Amino acid sequence: MWFRLAVVALVFLSASCSAKQSDPKVQVYSRNPGEYGKANVLICYVSGFHPPDIVIKLLKNGVEIPGSTQTDLAFEQGWQFHLTKYVDFLPQPGETYTCEVSHMKNTPKSFTWEPDM
């Protein structure tokens, strides 16, 4: 039994080592069309990255929004990973909502939510 586990671990290790580094693709959107003063969900979908060393933050006017939820790390073909982070929010005029992504401890990049208004 331990031999099978060792073989599976070696296969996983060799596959993940052969995968090359890929920068994340980021999409920021809301569950419903953006409407000021109406409760909504801010969603940041990050995909196509490797290795899985990543930090995702949802920000309102540059400050992290408390109470956000992040899905479990999942992988796609070619050992690229994807995650989704989301939080309830109440968009107001003049406020800026962004998703900040830092991959491999690189300088964070910000992606702004654009309301459908």
C-alpha positions as CSV (number, residue, x, y, z in Angstrom):
1,M,0.0,0.0,0.0
2,W,2.7,2.5,0.9
3,F,4.4,1.7,-2.4
4,R,1.3,2.9,-4.3
5,L,1.2,6.1,-2.3
6,A,4.9,6.7,-3.0
7,V,4.3,6.2,-6.8
8,V,1.3,8.6,-6.8
9,A,3.4,11.2,-4.8
10,L,6.2,10.9,-7.4
11,V,3.9,11.3,-10.3
12,F,2.3,14.4,-8.7
13,L,5.7,15.9,-7.9
14,S,7.2,15.3,-11.4
15,A,4.1,16.8,-13.0
16,S,4.1,19.9,-10.8
17,C,7.8,20.4,-11.3
18,S,7.5,20.2,-15.1
19,A,4.8,22.8,-15.2
20,K,6.2,26.2,-16.0
21,Q,5.4,29.5,-14.2
22,S,2.2,31.2,-15.6
23,D,0.9,34.6,-14.6
24,P,-2.7,34.8,-13.4
25,K,-5.6,36.0,-15.5
26,V,-8.0,38.1,-13.4
27,Q,-11.7,38.9,-13.9
28,V,-13.6,41.2,-11.5
29,Y,-17.3,41.3,-11.8
30,S,-20.5,41.4,-9.7
31,R,-23.2,38.7,-9.4
32,N,-25.9,41.1,-10.5
33,P,-25.6,44.1,-12.8
34,G,-24.1,47.0,-10.8
35,E,-26.6,49.3,-9.3
36,Y,-25.8,52.0,-6.7
37,G,-27.5,51.4,-3.3
38,K,-28.4,47.8,-4.2
39,A,-26.8,44.8,-2.3
40,N,-24.6,42.7,-4.6
41,V,-21.6,40.3,-4.5
42,L,-18.2,41.4,-5.7
43,I,-16.3,38.5,-7.3
44,C,-12.7,38.1,-8.3
45,Y,-11.9,35.1,-10.4
46,V,-8.2,34.3,-10.8
47,S,-7.1,31.6,-13.2
48,G,-4.3,30.1,-15.3
49,F,-1.5,30.6,-12.7
50,H,1.3,28.3,-11.6
51,P,2.7,27.8,-9.0
52,P,-0.1,28.2,-6.6
53,D,1.7,30.9,-4.5
54,I,-0.9,33.6,-4.6
55,V,-2.6,36.2,-2.4
56,I,-6.0,37.8,-3.4
57,K,-7.6,40.8,-1.7
58,L,-10.9,42.5,-2.3
59,L,-10.6,46.3,-1.6
60,K,-13.0,49.2,-1.2
61,N,-11.2,52.5,-1.7
62,G,-7.9,50.8,-1.1
63,V,-8.9,49.1,2.2
64,E,-9.5,45.3,2.4
65,I,-13.1,44.5,2.7
66,P,-13.7,42.2,5.8
67,G,-15.7,39.0,5.6
68,S,-14.6,37.8,2.1
69,T,-14.7,34.1,1.2
70,Q,-12.2,32.2,-0.9
71,T,-12.9,29.0,-2.7
72,D,-10.5,26.0,-2.4
73,L,-7.6,25.9,-4.7
74,A,-8.4,23.9,-7.9
75,F,-6.2,23.0,-10.8
76,E,-6.8,22.7,-14.5
77,Q,-5.1,20.9,-17.3
78,G,-1.4,21.6,-17.5
79,W,-1.2,22.2,-13.7
80,Q,-2.6,25.7,-13.9
81,F,-4.6,26.8,-10.9
82,H,-7.7,28.9,-10.3
83,L,-9.4,30.5,-7.3
84,T,-12.4,32.7,-6.7
85,K,-12.8,35.3,-3.9
86,Y,-16.0,37.1,-3.2
87,V,-17.8,39.3,-0.7
88,D,-21.2,41.0,-0.2
89,F,-21.0,44.7,-1.0
90,L,-23.3,47.7,-1.4
91,P,-21.9,49.9,-4.2
92,Q,-22.1,53.6,-3.7
93,P,-21.2,56.5,-6.1
94,G,-17.6,57.6,-5.8
95,E,-16.4,54.4,-4.3
96,T,-13.8,52.2,-6.0
97,Y,-13.8,48.4,-5.7
98,T,-10.7,46.5,-6.7
99,C,-9.2,43.0,-6.7
100,E,-5.5,43.0,-5.7
101,V,-3.5,40.0,-6.8
102,S,0.1,39.1,-5.7
103,H,1.6,36.1,-7.4
104,M,4.9,34.6,-6.3
105,K,5.4,37.5,-3.8
106,N,5.6,39.9,-6.8
107,T,4.3,43.4,-6.6
108,P,0.5,43.3,-6.3
109,K,-1.5,44.2,-9.3
110,S,-4.9,45.9,-9.0
111,F,-8.0,45.2,-11.1
112,T,-11.0,47.5,-10.8
113,W,-14.6,46.6,-10.9
114,E,-16.6,48.5,-13.5
115,P,-20.3,48.8,-12.7
116,D,-22.7,48.2,-15.6
117,M,-24.3,51.7,-15.1
